[in-house]
């Protein structure tokens, strides 16, 4: 126990010394501000897409108009890509307009990598949408042609059916006349010959 007292005393003196070195201003000093991170164009595009992706048709049309005006007011690659993003979400948008907007950005060698990547993606997406629309239009045209052909074939079949019905009626009339003539001939042959 006597040995523990000097050790405890030393610990007490050490603790007091460290408390003296801590000033109240050091204890309650605000933490240094966290370093600010620069928002990259890619991050801004992702945030913009997250904001507009669930918009219904009317709010999306309003946003597209707003973004078109923003791209005109401050023409930059970022604003242009944002406009193309908004257009790509609108069902009735023109794929040619998206391609015209994104072609220069995707080919610009000193453009931001994220912007070029998104521009290239939107170009591919616009081409795919155009291909799908053309496929749907071709399928619709083919379906209309097949319907017309089917309708024409049905009209021919109806005309042939009507002609066949007319021929059957005519054959029935002729058969009645032949039966009447046969009966007349039979009745004439059954008569006794009258001599004068």
Beta strands, then each sheet from edge to edge (+ up, - down):
end
